[in-house]
């Protein structure tokens, strides 16, 4: 089972993409920047979860 961080990171990344798209459509630069930041945060969280998965798999 994937680590909780991977699931949460993927969700944050997708939410960030939606926010960025909404910012582009509405011309809201702040919303667009928040979306990009959420995507980066999600990718980092996903990577942390991947490391945790690897460590857990290596123990078994």
Helices and strands as residue ranges (DSSP letters): H 4-26, H 29-59
